[in-house]
Amino acid sequence: MKLIAKTSFILCLLFVADLCFSYVRHAWHSQTALQDRPVPSALDPIVKQNADTLKAAASNKGISIVITEGFRSFKEQDELYKQGRTKKGNIVTYAKGGESYHNYGLAIDFALQKKDGSILWDMDYDGNQNGKSDWLEVVTIAKKLGFEWGGDWERFKDYPHLQMIPD
């Protein structure tokens, strides 16, 4: 009986260690993938194309979205990083210049747009009245296009954020 308990304990430890290793490897790969990329001055063409496709696919479902942010320079990123730290406002990012996918043209932020033109970041809003959150419908489309959603992150949830590294 003790052997079964010890074996189970060891298997659980190995499983947890594997999960931790997978998480660290993913986080490390994401950062090194950025460092190896050249610094552009605009959104990556494939990311832009997928952002346009996202807008069109959302529109086909009766959802209007706007891209509120795309490429961001290192300097702009550093200014945003100061918010909630040395500048007034809430903390909106944990990435300094050079650490954000926005700095490499690989990320967009989006918001919903109502028929009256107003912009909202309401994850419960159901403007097309199909009983589903418009926000999550957009996220589902984005994931099918290859975007990673900031709302899936463990540490800091960034619900408007979508990013990708094109192949």
C-alpha positions as CSV (number, residue, x, y, z in Angstrom):
1,M,0.0,0.0,0.0
2,K,2.8,2.4,0.8
3,L,4.5,1.7,-2.5
4,I,1.3,2.7,-4.4
5,A,1.1,6.0,-2.4
6,K,4.7,6.8,-3.1
7,T,4.4,6.0,-6.7
8,S,1.3,8.1,-7.0
9,F,3.0,11.0,-5.2
10,I,6.0,10.7,-7.6
11,L,3.8,10.7,-10.6
12,C,1.9,13.8,-9.3
13,L,5.3,15.6,-8.8
14,L,6.4,14.7,-12.3
15,F,3.1,15.9,-13.8
16,V,3.4,19.2,-11.9
17,A,7.0,19.6,-12.9
18,D,6.1,19.0,-16.6
19,L,3.3,21.6,-16.4
20,C,5.7,24.1,-14.9
21,F,8.4,23.4,-17.5
22,S,5.8,23.8,-20.3
23,Y,4.7,27.2,-18.9
24,V,8.3,28.5,-18.5
25,R,9.3,27.2,-22.0
26,H,6.3,29.0,-23.5
27,A,7.0,32.2,-21.7
28,W,10.7,32.0,-22.5
29,H,10.1,31.2,-26.2
30,S,7.7,34.2,-26.5
31,Q,10.3,36.6,-25.2
32,T,13.2,35.2,-27.2
33,A,11.1,35.1,-30.3
34,L,10.6,38.9,-29.9
35,Q,14.3,39.6,-29.3
36,D,15.3,38.0,-32.5
37,R,12.9,40.0,-34.6
38,P,13.8,43.3,-36.4
39,V,12.1,46.4,-35.0
40,P,9.6,47.6,-37.6
41,S,7.7,50.9,-37.8
42,A,4.3,49.5,-38.6
43,L,2.0,46.5,-38.1
44,D,3.3,43.3,-39.6
45,P,1.5,42.8,-43.0
46,I,0.1,39.4,-42.0
47,V,-1.1,40.7,-38.6
48,K,-2.7,43.6,-40.5
49,Q,-4.4,41.3,-42.9
50,N,-5.7,39.1,-40.1
51,A,-6.9,42.2,-38.2
52,D,-8.8,43.2,-41.4
53,T,-10.2,39.6,-41.7
54,L,-11.2,39.7,-38.1
55,K,-13.2,43.0,-38.6
56,A,-14.9,41.6,-41.7
57,A,-15.8,38.2,-40.0
58,A,-17.1,40.0,-36.9
59,S,-19.2,42.3,-39.2
60,N,-20.7,39.2,-40.9
61,K,-22.0,38.3,-37.4
62,G,-23.4,41.8,-36.9
63,I,-20.6,42.9,-34.6
64,S,-18.7,46.1,-35.4
65,I,-15.2,46.4,-33.9
66,V,-12.4,49.0,-34.1
67,I,-8.7,48.4,-33.8
68,T,-7.8,50.8,-31.0
69,E,-4.0,50.1,-31.0
70,G,-1.5,48.4,-33.3
71,F,2.1,49.1,-33.7
72,R,3.7,51.0,-30.7
73,S,7.2,52.3,-30.5
74,F,9.5,51.5,-27.6
75,K,9.2,55.1,-26.4
76,E,5.4,54.9,-26.5
77,Q,5.6,51.6,-24.7
78,D,7.8,53.1,-22.0
79,E,5.3,55.9,-21.5
80,L,2.4,53.5,-21.2
81,Y,4.5,51.4,-18.7
82,K,4.8,54.5,-16.5
83,Q,1.0,54.8,-16.1
84,G,0.0,53.8,-12.6
85,R,3.7,53.9,-11.5
86,T,5.2,57.3,-12.0
87,K,2.3,58.8,-13.9
88,K,-1.4,59.1,-13.0
89,G,-3.8,56.3,-14.0
90,N,-4.2,52.6,-13.6
91,I,-1.5,50.1,-14.5
92,V,-2.4,48.9,-18.0
93,T,0.8,47.0,-18.9
94,Y,3.7,45.1,-17.4
95,A,5.8,45.3,-20.6
96,K,8.5,47.9,-21.0
97,G,9.7,49.1,-24.4
98,G,11.0,46.1,-26.4
99,E,8.9,43.6,-24.3
100,S,5.5,44.0,-26.0
101,Y,4.3,42.4,-29.2
102,H,3.0,45.9,-30.1
103,N,6.6,47.0,-30.4
104,Y,7.2,44.5,-33.2
105,G,3.9,45.1,-35.1
106,L,2.6,41.7,-33.9
107,A,-0.3,42.8,-31.7
108,I,-3.6,44.7,-31.8
109,D,-6.1,45.9,-29.3
110,F,-9.7,46.0,-30.2
111,A,-13.0,47.4,-28.8
112,L,-16.7,47.0,-29.8
113,Q,-18.4,49.8,-31.7
114,K,-22.2,50.4,-31.2
115,K,-24.4,51.5,-34.0
116,D,-24.3,55.1,-32.7
117,G,-20.5,55.0,-33.2
118,S,-19.6,54.9,-29.5
119,I,-16.8,52.6,-28.4
120,L,-17.1,50.1,-25.5
121,W,-15.0,47.6,-23.8
122,D,-18.0,45.6,-22.3
123,M,-17.4,41.9,-22.4
124,D,-21.1,41.1,-21.7
125,Y,-22.5,43.3,-24.4
126,D,-24.7,41.5,-26.9
127,G,-25.3,44.0,-29.7
128,N,-26.3,41.4,-32.3
129,Q,-28.7,39.9,-29.8
130,N,-27.9,36.3,-30.4
131,G,-27.6,35.5,-26.7
132,K,-23.7,35.4,-26.8
133,S,-21.2,38.0,-25.7
134,D,-20.0,40.0,-28.8
135,W,-16.6,40.3,-27.2
136,L,-16.2,36.5,-26.8
137,E,-17.5,35.9,-30.3
138,V,-14.7,38.2,-31.6
139,V,-12.1,36.4,-29.5
140,T,-13.3,33.1,-31.0
141,I,-12.9,34.4,-34.5
142,A,-9.4,35.8,-33.6
143,K,-8.2,32.5,-32.2
144,K,-9.3,30.8,-35.4
145,L,-7.1,33.3,-37.3
146,G,-4.1,32.4,-35.2
147,F,-4.2,35.2,-32.6
148,E,-3.4,34.6,-28.9
149,W,-5.8,36.4,-26.6
150,G,-4.6,38.4,-23.6
151,G,-7.7,37.3,-21.7
152,D,-6.2,33.8,-21.5
153,W,-3.1,34.9,-19.7
154,E,-2.4,33.7,-16.2
155,R,-0.7,36.8,-14.7
156,F,-2.2,39.8,-16.2
157,K,-5.5,39.6,-18.1
158,D,-5.4,42.0,-21.1
159,Y,-8.9,41.5,-22.6
160,P,-8.6,43.8,-25.6
161,H,-5.2,42.4,-26.6
162,L,-4.6,40.0,-29.5
163,Q,-1.1,38.9,-30.7
164,M,0.6,36.5,-33.0
165,I,3.9,35.6,-34.5
166,P,3.3,34.8,-38.2
167,D,5.0,31.7,-39.6
